[in-house]
Amino acid sequence: MKKNIIVMILAVTLATVSQARDPLAYVVNSMGETLSKINLLTGQVTDNILTLGSDVLCYPNQIIVRDTMAFVINSGTDEIQLINLNTESTIGFINTGASSNPYWMAFYDTRYVFVTLLMNNSMVKVDIINRNVVDEITVGKRPEGIVIHDYKAYVACTGYNPDWTLDPVGKVTVYDIPGDSLIKEIEVGTNPQHLAVDDFGRVHVVCAGDYYSVFGRVFIIDTELYAVTDSLDLGGVPGLISIGPDNIAFMPAAGWGYDPNIFSYNSLTLEIYHDENDPLQIGGNCLMAIPYQDSTVYAGNWVDDFVEVVNSEGVLLTSYAVGDGPLHLDFNYMPGDVTGDFMLDISDITKIIAWLYLHAPQPRYPLWRANANGDFNFDIADITCIIDYLYLSHERAPEVGPPWLRPQ
């Protein structure tokens, strides 16, 4: 097998075929209800490249970029907005139901995305190809964050009651996607809002507390035991959690006091680096802290309308003036581009081969780029997919498959 692969490499190295694009960040501006674009190569910012929502007061909440498409949750207008990034135009909306208040989404594969509905106490399974909701599953009180791991969706149910009081114990509901069944409710802290999965396959659950007497805590769920095995007392009011390529977890912690802070810790060792006693200081009312592939962090200065790029110690590297109220962003990573140079070429093929067959380190974060054919495996089919596209048929381009996959 190895010899055949090496022969294939030698056969194509004479060619110099490649595809490339500039690295970009797309920013959701919550107050302006627009999308901004940052060219990370040139530093140029294009503000308000399109309007978000099918109507005013759409309250955009989250963006996911998948190759040349972007998907935006608009909570106020109860929809997912589909955007063609090549033309920078809206190509459609998927409605989630009147007053359903879609909050967060997680892609399962090339076709289906799961979306939490805050006001319906449920999540929906959405077919992005046919552009319709195919199923709705009751998951618990006021669900917000969702992640997918090992064919299962983990949903943070905040525990808000109809009068908007909080249950002191929040829950994470576990839903088996192929089996179409709820398999577990896991008790965590007060007001679980967001989740992330570490390299050990554990789910980190951020519980924001009740904002006045119970404060921020992260609970660690073992996904084999479906049980909490550890927790971290961070204090404050931490929000959206993101884990970067260096395994450091970051959370904005603006809270009700508009303190411009970020908390961080090591997601594998659980060593706390920055909490309420020693936060990273960021510009006014930071509501996002999202790591890039080089381990820098893109923080949103919601008050002054900047995206500020900092290192893991909070040192400001650069800043970009964007639209009104930057709330969330995502990067235009290329499927198949495992070297992270925003080019698809022979170096990506050799990198995957070295990883799968020659015991080399795994490809560049995020790892889903190595699953070039969009199925549920990292294997020879991904190599042949890139070779076929670059050097043979040129018909099927690499695609974004399940972003939650990890090597077996």
N, C-alpha and C positions, 0 to 999 in steps of 0.2 A: 504493500500500500504506500509506504513512504517513498519508494523508488518511483512509483507512478506519479506521485505528486510532484516530486523534484523534476521529473521529465516535463511535466506540464508547465512548471515555472520556467525551465530553460527554453521551452518552446515559445513562450510569450515575452521573454525579457528583451527580445530583439525589437519589439514594438515599443512605442513611447506614448501609447494612448492614455489619456487621463481626462478626468472631469474635475472641475474646481468651482468653488464659490467663495465669496467673502463671508467670514464669520459675523453673524448678526445677533442682536438681542432685540426681541419684540416686547414692548412695555405696555401694559394695560394702565391707562390713566383713569382712575375711578371717578374723580370729580368732573373732568372734562368729557368723560365717556368717549375717549378716542384711543387709538393705537399709535405709539411712537416706535421708531426703528433706530437702533444704534449700530453703526458699522464699527465693529471692534478692531478692524484693521486700519481704517483711516481716522476713526474718531468722529466721523460725521454723524450728526443726529438729524433725522427727518421726523419732524413733529406732526402728529395728527394725520397720519397717512390715510386713515379712514375712520368713519364714525362707527362706534359700537352700539349694538342694540337696534331693534326694529322700531323703537320709539324712545322718547326721552325718559329719564329716570329708570334706565335699564340696570343700573348698579352692576357693572361688570366686576367679576370676582376672581377669575382664574383664566390663564391661557396655557394651552399645551400646543407646542409646535411639533409636527410630525412631517419631517422632510419639507415639502413645499406647501403644506397645508397648516393652518392654525385653527384651533378650536377654542372658543371663548364662552365661558359661563356668564350669562347675563341674568342675575337673580331677580331683578325687578320686572323684567319682561318675560320671565319663565321660558328661557330658551338657550339653546346652544347655537352659537353663530359660527358658520363655516366660512373660512377665508382662504382664498387662493393667494399665496404669497408671491407668486410669479407676476400676477397682474395687480396685486395689492387691492383686491376687490372682494366684496362679500358675494358668495355664490349661493347662500341659502341659510335658513334657520330651521332648527328642530325644536318644536314646542314640547314642553314637559308637563303641560296642564296648567290651567288657570290657578293662580295664587299658590303654586307648588313650591316656589322659591328654591330653584336648583342652587346648590351651594358649592359642591366640589365634584371632580370627576377623576376616574382612573381608567386607562385603556387596558383591556384584556388581551386583544390581539389586533389584527389588521381591520377587523370589522366592528367589534363591539366595544362600547365604552359604558361603564357604570357610573351613574350620577346620583348623588344624595339629594333628596328633596326635603328641605328643612321643615316645611309646613305640613308635609304629608306623613311624616314619621316613616319614610320609606326611601328606597332607592329604585331607580329604573335602569333597565338594560336597554341601551339605545343602539340601533343599527345605523351606522353612519353612511353605509353604502345606499340603503334604501331610504334613509333619513326619516326614521320613525322609531317610536318607543314600542318595544316588543314584549316587555314584561315589567311589572312593578312588584317589589318585594317589601313587605313591612319589616323594618329592622329595629325600631325602638324610638324613644323620645328624642325628637329634634336632632337628627343626624347631621353632622357637618363633614369632617374629614373622612377620606377613604384611601386605602392602599390595597394593592393586589400582590399576593405572594403565594407561590406554590398552588396555583389554581384556586385560590380562595381570596375572597374580599373581606377585609377587616374595616369595619365601619365604626367611627367614633360617635356614640349617641350621647349628647350633652346632658340630657336629663332635665331639660326645661319643661315645666308644667304649663298648662294653658294660661295660668296667671303670671307666667314668666318667673316664678320662683324656681330654684334649682334643687334637684335631688342631691343630697350630700355625696352619694356614690354614683358615679357615672359608669357606663358600660361600653364595652367594645363587642359588637356582634360579629360573629364569624359565619360567612356564607360560602358554602361549597358551590362553585360555579358549574362544573360539569354535572354534579349531582342535583343541582337546583334545590338546595335545602339549607336551612339554618342549622348549624351544628353546635354552636356554643355561644353563650353570653359570658363575657369575662368582666368582672367588677374591677374598676380602676378608681381614680380619684375624682374630685369634683370638677365637672365641666370639661370632659375630654373633647378636644377640638381638632387636633391634627395628628397625623401619624407618618412614620417613615420606617423603612426596613434597612437594617445594617448588613454588613457582609457575612455575618453569622446566621442571617435569616431570621433575626429577632425583630419584632415590631416595637418601635418606640412610640409611646402615646403621650402627647403633651396635654396636661390638664391645667387649664388656666386658673382654676379656683373661682371663688365667688366675688372677687374684686374688692373685698373689704375685710374679710376675716380668715379666709383660706386662700393660700397663694400657690404659685406655680410649682408643679411637680411633674416629673417624667416617669412613667411606668414602663418597664421592659417586659414584653410578653414572649415567652418561649413558644414558638409555633409548632413544636412537636408535642408539648404538654398542654397547649392552650391554657397557660397559666402565667400569672405575673411572678417573675423570679427575682426582680430587683426594682429599685426606684431611686430617683435622684431629687433631692430637695433644692430647687433653684431659687424659689421665692419669686416675687414680682408677678408679672402677668405675661408669660411667654406665649407666642403665637405659632405661626406656621413653622414647621421643622423641616430642614433640608440637610442631608448628609452628603458631604463632598468626597472627592477622590482620595483625600488623605484621612478619611473616616472621622473627620470632625463634624459634629452636628451643630447647626446654627439655628437660632430662633430670635426673631425680633421680639422685643419686650417693651413696647410703647405703653400698653395698658391705658388706663383711664387718665393717668397723669401726664400723658404725652412726653414721657421721659425718652430721650433718644438713645435707647440701649439695645445691645445684642448680647444674648447669652450663648455660651458654647461649651461643649464637652467632647471627650473622646467616645465615640459610639461603641467601640469595642472594649476598651478598658473601663469605661464609665468614669474616668477622671474628669472632674469639673474644672474647666479653665476660667470661665467667666459666668458669674451669677449676679444676683441683685446686689451683692456686696462689692463686686469688682467687675462691672459690665464693660463691654466694648462701647465706647462713646461714638455715636453716629448722629447725623443731622436730624432735624426736627421730626418727631413722630415717625420713627422707622417702623414700617409695617411689613417689610420683606427683607430676607437675608438669604440669597440664593447662590450657592457655590457654582463656579465655572470649572471647566476641565483642568485648569491650571491651579486650582485651589484658591484662587482669589474669590472674594465674596461681593456680590452685587446687592447693595442695600438701597432701599427706597426712602428718600427724604420726602415724606408725604406733604409736609408743610411748605417747604421751599421749592418743591418740584424738581428735585435732582435724583439721579441714580448715582450713588457714590460707590466706587470700587475700592475695597480695602483688602489687606492681607489678613491672615488668621489672628494677628495681634491688634487689628483695628487701625493700622496705619493707613491713612488715606493715600491712594495711588493716583486716582483721577476721578473726575466727576463729569456727568453729562446732564445738561438741562433738557428736561423732557416736558411732557404735557402736565395737565393739572391733576395732581394727586396720584403719583405712581404707586400702584398697589401690588402688582405681580408682574413677572416676566418669565420668558423662556428663550432658549437659544436654538438656532437652526442647525443642530447637529445633522450630519449626513449619514444615512444608513450605508454600511460598508466601509466607512472612513474610520478604521480602527486605530490609525496612527494619530488622529486628531489634528491633521494639518489642513482640513477642509479641502482635500483632494482625494479622488478615488482613482487609484493607480496600482502598479505592481507592488508597491511597498505595503499596501494593505493586504494583498494576497500572501506575501511572504510572512507578514506579522501573524496572521491567523494560523498559517501552517506551523510556524515556530512555536506558537502557543499550544496548539492541539496535539502536535506530534513530536516536538523537540524539547519540551519542558521549559520553554521560555516563559517569561512573565505574561500575564493576561493582558489583552489590549487596553487601550486608553478608556477611561471613564467618559461617558456612560457605556457600560458593557453591551447594551442592546445593539450597538452599531455592528458588532461581530456576527449577529444573527441576520445576515444579509438577505436571506430568502424569506424572512418573515414568518418562519414556522416556530415550533416550540423546542428547537435544539440548536446547539453549537456543534457543527460537524462539517464533513467534506462537502455537503450540499451548499454551504455558504461560500466555500472557496470556488466551486464550479459556477455558482451564480454570478460572482464578480467577473470571473474569466469569460463566461459566456457573454455578459453584457459589454465588457470592454473590448474583447478581441474576436468574438464569433458572431452571434446573431444580432446583438445590440437591441434586442427586443424587450426583455424584462429587466428593468432597472432594479437594483436593490431597494427594499422597502422596509418600513418601520414595522416590526412585528411586536411581540409582547415585550414591553419595556421592563418587566419585572423579573425576567428570566435570570437564573444564575447557573453556573456550571454544575453538572451532576457529580 
